[in-house]
Amino acid sequence: MEAKSRQTDIKMTARKLRRVINEVRGKAVNEALDMLRFMPYFAARVVEKNVKAAAANAFELSGVRSDALKVSEIFADESVSYKRGKPRAQGRIYKRLKRTSHLTVKVSDAK
């Protein structure tokens, strides 16, 4: 049994998300949530929310409790980048990219 959760257009770079998701990949859901709760990164709150959502989806689909689940697959992809400008000296402008990302979490039975 497998359930997933997907969040799109997170206003955070995929690189910052990957720093967190590499720590919880393959762990049991309860262990992953405990780890995420104590991480000092804002990305940990985003990943925690999505792991909870995937566990809730698994419970709704097949009645599997979160203590019997593990994070089988988790990845962050780049999304669109918002183009913004930063004023500089002598009337110039530098381009700034506000990057966004997609996050996908899949949980499955811990067998």
C-alpha positions in Angstrom: 0.0 0.0 0.0 1.3 3.4 -0.9 0.0 6.9 -0.4 1.4 10.3 -1.4 1.2 14.0 -0.7 2.3 16.7 -3.0 2.8 20.4 -2.4 3.5 22.7 -5.3 5.0 26.2 -5.7 6.6 26.4 -2.2 8.4 29.7 -1.9 11.7 28.1 -1.0 14.6 26.7 -3.1 14.7 23.0 -3.7 18.3 23.0 -2.3 17.0 24.1 1.1 14.3 21.4 1.1 16.8 18.7 0.1 19.0 19.5 3.1 16.0 18.3 5.3 14.5 15.5 3.2 17.8 13.7 2.9 17.7 13.2 6.7 14.2 11.6 6.8 14.3 9.4 3.6 13.7 5.8 4.5 12.8 6.4 8.1 9.5 5.3 9.9 6.9 8.1 9.8 6.8 8.6 13.6 10.6 8.7 13.7 10.7 11.2 10.8 8.1 13.5 12.5 10.2 13.4 15.7 13.3 14.4 13.8 11.5 17.2 11.9 10.0 18.6 15.0 13.4 19.5 16.4 15.2 20.7 13.3 15.9 24.4 13.3 15.0 25.0 9.6 11.8 26.4 8.2 11.9 23.7 5.5 11.4 21.2 8.3 7.9 22.6 9.0 7.0 22.3 5.3 8.2 18.7 5.1 6.6 17.8 8.4 3.2 19.1 7.2 3.5 16.9 4.0 4.6 13.8 5.8 1.6 14.2 8.1 -0.7 14.6 5.1 0.7 11.5 3.4 0.2 9.5 6.5 -3.4 10.8 6.8 -4.0 9.9 3.1 -2.8 6.3 3.8 -5.2 6.1 6.7 -8.1 7.3 4.6 -7.3 5.0 1.7 -6.7 1.8 3.5 -6.9 2.3 7.3 -3.1 1.9 7.9 -1.9 3.7 11.1 1.1 6.0 10.9 3.2 3.7 13.2 3.1 1.0 10.5 4.3 3.4 7.7 7.7 4.5 6.4 8.8 7.3 4.1 9.5 5.3 1.0 10.1 8.1 -1.4 10.6 11.8 -0.9 12.0 14.4 -3.4 12.0 18.1 -4.1 12.0 19.5 -7.7 12.5 23.0 -8.9 9.5 25.0 -10.0 9.1 28.4 -11.7 11.4 31.3 -10.7 10.0 34.7 -10.2 12.1 37.4 -11.9 12.7 40.5 -9.7 15.0 43.4 -9.9 17.4 45.0 -7.4 18.3 48.7 -8.0 22.0 49.3 -8.2 24.4 52.2 -8.7 24.2 54.5 -11.8 20.7 53.5 -12.8 21.5 49.8 -13.3 19.4 47.0 -12.1 20.5 43.5 -11.2 18.2 40.5 -11.8 17.2 38.5 -8.8 15.5 35.1 -9.0 12.9 34.1 -6.4 13.0 30.4 -6.7 10.2 28.0 -5.9 9.9 24.2 -5.6 7.6 21.2 -5.6 7.7 18.6 -2.8 6.4 15.0 -3.1 6.2 12.6 -0.2 5.3 8.9 -0.6 4.7 6.6 2.3 4.3 2.8 2.3 4.0 -0.1 4.6 7.1 -0.7 6.7 7.4 -4.3 5.5 
